[in-house]
Amino acid sequence: MKSCITISLVEEARGGPFVLWGDLYDCIKTAASLGYDGVEIFPPGPEAINVKKLGPFLTDHGLKLAAVGTGAGWVRKKLHLADESQAKRRDAIDFIRSIIDVAGPLGASTIIGSMQGRHEGAVSKSLALGYLQDALQTLGEYSGAYNLPLFYEPLNRYETNQVNTVAAGVELLQSLSTQHVKLLCDLFHMNIEEQSIAESLRSGGNHVGHIHFVDSNRRAVGWGHIALNEIFSSLNAIGYRGYLSAEALSSPNPMAAAEQTMRAFRYWTGS
């Protein structure tokens, strides 16, 4: 398993669950100095990532780009995949495609979390799920052209009424014909929704593509009450070798959260 830390470039999301904030390249230097393997970037849009500059800079600092988030499509543009407007759903898909087109050349997967939207008003539960299936099918194949999976993240009930559990996520993925969509399992959301985080990860098996490594209170791992011994037993059982990415609050400050995450990562992985 590999260590990863989140970097947010979205001012509108200030205070959200991202560890490092500010200048992208300064944040990369910080991640490298702490011994991380990779970074996960939350950009305001594709224009914030200079592929030709970022790739060599990451290499020079011994880091990989693990994933790129699309949440700014919702935070800044209020776009989501379950919108009753066909034009807005199309805009949401185009925004996600634009992120895939900067993440893909850098060997990174793209994440769909908050942009999955929710069913409400004129959009029934079944209709919203159908819109989501169609989008994941299309975008999974688009990501597959870069030989990379698309990461889909079940969220807790307070953030979406689409898919809240790993089991529901697996069912959704199995309804698709594309093989290029994997689950992003976030320990914070799972702590709210799953009867057992460890058993859910085991049942997710090879559908699990990415982990948001965070504690029960959305703080750095080790500063909450999640039973990590059981979780790592499950991750080892399913042969997980992806990233453990710190999508945590920068509390009490970014450096303290980053250092605590790395301490926890090294302790639990023995690295």
Residue, then its C-alpha position, 0 to 999 in steps of 0.5 A: m500500500k502507498s501513502c498519499i495526501t490531499i491538496s486543495l486548490v479550491e478557495e470555495a472549499r476552504g475548511g473542507p476535508f483536505v490536508l494541504w492548501g495553497d500553492l500546488y508546488d509548495c504543497i508537493k514539496t511538503a508532501a515529499s519532505l514528509g515521505y509521501d508516495g503520492v498526492e491527490i489534487f482537488p482543483p477548481g478546474p482543468e486549467a489549474i493543472n499544467v500537465k507539462k510542468l506538473g509531471p516533471f515536478l512530481t518526478d523530481h520530488g519522487l512523487k506520483l499523482a494518485a488521483v484528481g477530484t471533480g468536486a469543484g464542478w459541484v462546489r463552484k458550478k453546481l453541476h451534478l450528474a442527476d440534474e433534471s436538466q439534460a443540458k446541465r447533466r451534459d455540462a457535468i459530464d463535460f467537466i469530468r471529461s476535462i479533468i480526466d484529460v489532465a489526470g490521464p496523461l499523468g497516470a492518475s485516476t479521476i474521482i466522482g464523489s459529490m458530482q453524483g448528485r441526488h434524487e429530488g423534485a422531478v427526478s425520482k430515485s430510479l431516474a437519478l440512478g439511471y442518469l448516474q449509471d449512464a454517466l459512469q458507463t460513458l466516463g468509465e470508458y473515457s477513462g479507460a482510454y488512458n488505461l486508468p479506472l474511474f473512481y466512484e465514491p459512495l457518500n454518507r446519507y447527509e451528502t447524497n441519497q444515491v449510493n451510501t454503502v460499499a454493497a450498493g456501490v458494488e451493485l451499481l458497478q456490476s450493472l455497468s458493462t464497462q470494467h473501468v470503474k472502481l470504488l473509492c472507499d472513504l473510511f469517514h463515510m463508511n463509519i457512518e453507513e456501514q455495519s462493519i467497515a472491515e467486512s464491507l471492504r472484504s465484500g468490496g474485494n477487487h472493486v476497491g480501487h482507492i481508499h480515503f484514509v481518515d478517522s471517524n471524526r474526519r481528522a487524521v488517522g489515529w485521532g478518532h476511534i476507527a478500529l484500524n487493525e480490522i481494516f488493515s486485516s481486510l485490506n490485506a485479505i483483498g490484496y489491496r495495493g493502492y493508495l491510502s489517501a489522507e482526505a482529512l481536515s487540516s486540524p489543528n493545522p496542515m503540518a500536524a495533520a500531515e505528520q500524524t497521517m504519515r505516522a499512522f501509515r507507517y505504523w499500520t503498514g510497517s513501512 
